[in-house]
Amino acid sequence: MDTNGVLDLMWVLICAILVFFMQAGFTLVETGFSRSKNAGNIIMKNLMDFCIGSIAFWALGYSLMYGDSISGFIGTPSLFFDTAADMHSLFFQTVFAATAATIVSGAIAERTKFTTYLFFSLLMTLVIYPISGSWVWNAGGWLAQLGFTDFAGSTVVHSLGGWASLVAAIMVGPRIGKYNLDGTTNAIQGHSLMLGALGVFILWMGWFGFNPGSQLAISGDNALAVASIFITTNLAAASGAIAAMFLTWMIYKKPDISMTLNGVLAGLVGVTAGCAAVSPAGAFAIGIICGISVVFSIEFIDKKLKIDDPVGAISVHGVCGAIGTLLVGVFATDGGLLYGGGFEKLGIQAIGVFSIAAWALATSFAVLFILKKTMGLRVSKEEEIDGLDIHEHGTNCYND
C-alpha cells in the first residue's frame, strides 16, 4: 500500500474512533435528560447497542449493506465478514450502525423492558438499518442510482432511527404521570442538565468524525473537501443552537437550556446529508431551519400528539434528519433549487426521505408488534415507579 493509501486508511479509522465516542455522548444526553433512578438502565442500553451492533453487523449486516447489490434493494448476504483489505470499512460502518440503533433508546427511556430492547437493537443493526442503507450507500442501490444525496446519513442513519423511535414511543406508551386526564402535559425533568450538556459537546466533537470521515479519504485533493466539511458541520451546529435559543427566548421569555442543546444536535443532524454538497452559507441556513424546526416539533409531538419522548429523539433525528435531507435539494451548489437546478433534485431527495421513512415505520412496527405479543414491551407499574435500575439491574447509579 502506498503512502496515500495508508493515510486514507488511518483517516477512516481515526474518524471511526470519534464516531465510536458518540456512544458516550448519547449515553450522557439520555441519562441527563432522564431521572436518576433510570440512569443505569440507559447506560446498559447504550453499551449493549454497540456490543450487539458490532457482532450483528460483522456477522451479517455489513454484507446486506455493501455486498453485490441484488436488484438495487439488498446486498448479497454472507456470514462473518473477513476481507482483510476492507476491515477499516467494516469498523467505520459498524459505528454508524450502532448510532442508528442507539437513537431509539432515549425515546423509550424509563419504561421499557431491557430484554425486549436488546432484541430490537439486534434486529436494527442486523437487518433494518443495513437493508435501507444499501439503497443509498451501496453503489448498486436504487436510490444511489436515482441520484439521491445523503453524504453521511441524515436519513440513512438519523431519520431511520428517528422514525423507529416514533413507532417505539407510541407502542410503549407514555411514562406514568406524563399526561393528565384533561389532556394537559406534565414536564418530567431530567436529573442533570450538566450531563446532558457534556453529552452534546461530545456528540458535537464526534460529528467531526461522522461527517468529514465520510469522505473516506484525506490524501491529495480530498484534504480540501474534508476541511470544507468541517466548516459546514460546525456552522450548522452553531446556528442551530442560536436559532433554538432565540426562539425559546421569544416563546418562554427565557432561553431554554435543553432546547438549545437540542438545537445543536438538530443542526448537526440536518447538515449531515449535505455537508459535502452545500456552501458554508447553505450550512448556516440549514442549521437555522433545523434549530427552529426542532423546537416546534418537540412541542407538537409532546403536547398535541401526546407522544412521550424524554430526550426529543423523534424531533432531533427523525424530523430534522428528513428536513436536512430535503434541503440538499434547495442548497446544494450543484443542482440545488437556489443554484438553478430546478425542482428535480428536491424531488429525488423527497423520494429517498419518504421511502426510508416508510421502511423504518413498517419494519419497526412489525418487530415491535411481535415483541409486544411475545416478550412484552413495558415494565410493570411498580418497576417504573421504583426505577428500572433497581428492578432490571439490581443496583442504583447514585447510592447516596
Number of C-alpha atoms within 10 A of each C-alpha: 6 6 9 13 13 12 14 19 20 16 21 24 19 16 23 26 17 22 29 22 18 27 25 19 25 25 24 27 30 29 29 24 25 24 18 20 21 25 25 22 28 25 21 15 22 26 17 18 27 24 13 19 28 22 16 24 30 22 17 20 33 32 25 28 29 24 18 18 21 15 11 18 20 24 25 15 19 14 14 15 17 11 8 8 9 11 15 17 15 22 20 24 23 24 24 24 29 31 24 26 29 25 30 30 27 26 26 29 28 29 23 23 22 18 13 17 20 16 15 20 25 23 19 31 31 26 19 26 28 27 25 27 27 29 29 28 22 25 16 21 25 21 26 18 13 15 13 25 26 28 22 25 27 31 37 30 29 30 33 34 32 31 29 29 30 25 25 25 25 17 17 22 18 20 21 13 12 16 18 10 7 6 11 11 16 12 10 14 12 19 17 17 19 13 18 27 21 18 24 22 17 21 26 21 17 22 26 21 26 28 27 30 25 22 20 19 22 22 17 10 9 15 14 11 17 22 13 18 28 19 18 28 29 24 25 34 30 20 26 34 28 20 24 33 25 18 21 19 13 11 10 10 10 12 17 16 16 18 23 24 25 30 33 33 29 38 37 39 35 40 39 32 30 31 33 30 26 25 18 20 13 24 35 23 20 33 36 26 24 37 36 25 22 31 23 16 19 24 14 14 17 21 16 13 10 18 24 25 25 25 26 26 30 33 29 31 31 29 25 35 33 31 26 34 31 27 27 32 30 25 25 24 19 16 19 21 19 15 13 11 17 14 15 13 24 22 14 17 28 18 16 27 24 13 14 25 22 14 18 25 19 14 17 23 18 13 16 23 16 12 16 15 9 10 13 16 24 20 19 13 12 10 17 20 15 12 22 29 23 16 17 16 12 9 14 18 14 9 5 4
